[in-house]
Amino acid sequence: MTLILIVSTLSIMIFYSAVITVNIHRTLDRENAGKALRVLFPSYFLTISIISFMALITSIINIDIFSSVLLSLVFLGSVYSRQYLVPQINKARDLQASGDIASKKTFSRIHGLSVSINLIQMIILIILVTKSILG
């Protein structure tokens, strides 16, 4: 069950990153792409949080310490991104839209952190899938 939840989480993350965001930016102008992503990102991070938490619980039940520690990082990264980074990214983008030049640097820094966390989470999940397959 843990592997199914891990693969599900990783699949959602890859699909969102490679398909959803790319196509939103390709088909919508910058303003509308931003509006769409503001709606989608909190749901994305909530979904990742819920599924990774379920995987964490199953790994704890199975007494798999290694997986539990790594899944804790995935879960906490998603909660942090949703509850802290997304509002900060939105605030910086709003300030930038209102003419605050300094907020562009803030947006880039916080957005970069969010992308880095997401990438690290995917790497963790790939490690866990590989561990499960190779035994």
C-alpha positions as CSV (number, residue, x, y, z in Angstrom):
1,M,0.0,0.0,0.0
2,T,2.8,2.4,0.8
3,L,4.4,1.9,-2.6
4,I,1.0,2.6,-4.3
5,L,0.7,5.9,-2.4
6,I,4.3,6.9,-3.1
7,V,3.9,6.2,-6.8
8,S,0.6,8.1,-6.8
9,T,2.2,11.1,-5.2
10,L,5.1,11.1,-7.6
11,S,2.8,10.7,-10.6
12,I,0.7,13.6,-9.6
13,M,3.8,15.8,-9.0
14,I,5.3,14.9,-12.4
15,F,2.0,15.3,-14.2
16,Y,1.3,18.7,-12.6
17,S,4.9,20.0,-13.2
18,A,5.3,18.6,-16.8
19,V,1.8,18.9,-18.1
20,I,-0.5,21.2,-16.2
21,T,1.8,24.2,-15.5
22,V,3.5,24.0,-18.9
23,N,0.1,24.0,-20.8
24,I,-1.3,26.8,-18.6
25,H,1.7,29.0,-19.5
26,R,1.5,28.0,-23.2
27,T,-2.3,28.7,-23.6
28,L,-3.0,31.6,-21.3
29,D,-1.6,35.0,-21.1
30,R,0.6,35.9,-18.1
31,E,-2.2,37.4,-16.0
32,N,-4.7,34.6,-16.6
33,A,-2.0,31.9,-16.1
34,G,-1.2,33.5,-12.8
35,K,-4.9,33.5,-11.8
36,A,-5.3,29.8,-12.7
37,L,-2.1,28.8,-10.9
38,R,-3.2,30.6,-7.8
39,V,-6.3,28.4,-7.7
40,L,-4.5,25.2,-8.6
41,F,-1.4,25.4,-6.4
42,P,-3.1,25.2,-3.0
43,S,-5.1,22.2,-4.1
44,Y,-2.0,20.6,-5.5
45,F,0.0,21.0,-2.3
46,L,-3.0,19.8,-0.3
47,T,-3.3,16.7,-2.4
48,I,0.4,16.0,-2.1
49,S,0.1,16.5,1.7
50,I,-2.8,14.1,2.1
51,I,-1.4,11.3,0.0
52,S,2.1,11.6,1.4
53,F,0.7,11.6,4.9
54,M,-1.3,8.4,4.1
55,A,2.0,6.9,2.8
56,L,3.8,8.0,6.0
57,I,1.1,6.4,8.2
58,T,1.4,3.1,6.3
59,S,5.2,3.2,6.5
60,I,5.0,3.8,10.2
61,I,2.6,0.8,10.6
62,N,5.0,-1.3,8.6
63,I,7.9,-0.1,10.9
64,D,9.9,1.2,8.0
65,I,12.0,3.9,9.6
66,F,13.9,5.0,6.5
67,S,10.7,5.5,4.5
68,S,8.9,7.2,7.4
69,V,11.7,9.8,7.8
70,L,11.7,10.5,4.0
71,L,7.9,10.6,3.8
72,S,7.9,13.0,6.7
73,L,10.0,15.4,4.7
74,V,7.7,15.1,1.7
75,F,4.7,15.7,3.9
76,L,6.2,18.6,5.8
77,G,7.5,20.2,2.6
78,S,4.0,20.2,1.1
79,V,2.4,21.7,4.2
80,Y,5.1,24.3,4.4
81,S,4.7,25.1,0.7
82,R,0.9,25.4,0.9
83,Q,0.6,27.2,4.2
84,Y,3.6,29.5,4.0
85,L,5.2,29.8,0.6
86,V,2.1,30.1,-1.6
87,P,0.8,33.1,0.4
88,Q,4.2,34.7,0.3
89,I,4.5,34.1,-3.4
90,N,1.1,35.6,-4.0
91,K,1.9,38.6,-1.9
92,A,5.1,39.2,-3.7
93,R,3.4,38.9,-7.1
94,D,0.7,41.3,-6.0
95,L,3.3,43.9,-4.9
96,Q,5.1,43.4,-8.1
97,A,1.9,44.0,-10.1
98,S,1.3,47.2,-8.1
99,G,4.7,48.6,-9.2
100,D,6.9,47.5,-6.3
101,I,10.2,46.7,-8.1
102,A,11.9,45.1,-5.1
103,S,9.2,42.5,-4.8
104,K,10.3,40.9,-8.1
105,K,13.5,39.7,-6.4
106,T,11.4,38.5,-3.4
107,F,9.1,36.6,-5.8
108,S,12.0,35.0,-7.6
109,R,13.6,33.9,-4.3
110,I,10.5,32.4,-2.8
111,H,9.3,30.8,-6.0
112,G,12.8,29.3,-6.4
113,L,12.6,27.8,-2.9
114,S,9.2,26.4,-3.7
115,V,10.5,24.8,-6.9
116,S,13.5,23.4,-5.1
117,I,11.4,21.8,-2.4
118,N,9.1,20.3,-5.0
119,L,12.2,18.9,-6.8
120,I,13.7,17.5,-3.6
121,Q,10.3,15.8,-2.8
122,M,10.3,14.2,-6.2
123,I,13.8,12.9,-5.8
124,I,12.9,11.5,-2.3
125,L,9.9,9.7,-3.9
126,I,12.1,8.3,-6.7
127,I,14.5,7.0,-4.0
128,L,11.7,5.3,-2.2
129,V,10.3,3.7,-5.3
130,T,13.7,2.5,-6.3
131,K,14.3,1.1,-2.8
132,S,11.0,-0.7,-2.9
133,I,11.7,-2.2,-6.4
134,L,15.3,-3.2,-5.6
135,G,14.5,-4.4,-2.1
